[in-house]
């Protein structure tokens, strides 16, 4: 499965209110740092930010970590695993 197929499935599941798990490589563009791979056990995607609020909106996904209640984001290209399945870029 590709990253883009996984994101489509994430969106579909989120619309139904069905949580999913995923793992991504963290990256902070402002700090130019990474905290390594992050695993989220239960999440739902949130509505994508507008370009006016986030200049990288087309490259990032917003989600809610259902275990912590935190609203977070990840870079699409850093998505590694979706519901236990390793992903490919293309």
N, C-alpha and C positions, 0 to 999 in steps of 0.2 A: 504494500500500500504506500502511496506517496504522501508527502506532507499535505498536499492540497486536498487529496481525497479524505485524509483524516480530519482536516479542518472542516470540510463539508459535513462529515458525519458528526463532528462536535456541534456544529450549528444545528443540525437536525435534532440531535438528542436534547440540546438545550431548549429548543422550541417546545419539546414534549415534556420538559422538566425532568429528564432522566440523566442523572449524574454519570460521569465517566472519569477515568484516571488517565494521567499522562505524565511524561517526563520530558524536560527540556534543559538545554544548556543555558544557564543564566548568563546575562550580559547587561551591564549598565553602560550605555553610551556616554553619559555625562561623567562617570567616574573612570571609564575605560577599564573596568574590572569584571571578573566573574566569580561567583560563589560556587562554581562547579555545576553538576547536574542536580536539578530540583525535581523531586517526585511529588505529584499532587494526587492524593488518593481519591478524592471526590470533588468534582468541580462542575460548574456550568459556565458557558460563555455569557458575557454581557454584551449589550449593544456596543458596536464598534464606535470609538470616539470619532468625532468629526475632524477634518483637517484643520479647522480653526482652533481646536483644543489640543491637537496632537499632530505635529508635522509628520510623524511616522505612522499615522493611523492605518495606512495601506499595508504596512509591514508587520504590524503588531496585532495581537488578539487580547482583548480584555476578558478576564474571567473572575469568578468568585470562588475562592477556596472554601468549600462547604464545611470543612473541619474547623477552620479558624474564623470564618466569616469575612476574611480580608479580601478586598478588591485588589486585583493584581493584573499585570500584563506580561506577555512573553513575545519574543520575536518569532515570527512564523518560521524563519529559516533555522531556528534553534530547536524546533520540535523534534524529538528523538523517538518517542514511544507513545502509542495511543492504545489504551485498553490492553496492554500487554504485548502489542504487536510493534516490532521495530519498523521504522519508516525509512523511505528513501526520498531523495530530493526530486527525482524525475521518474 
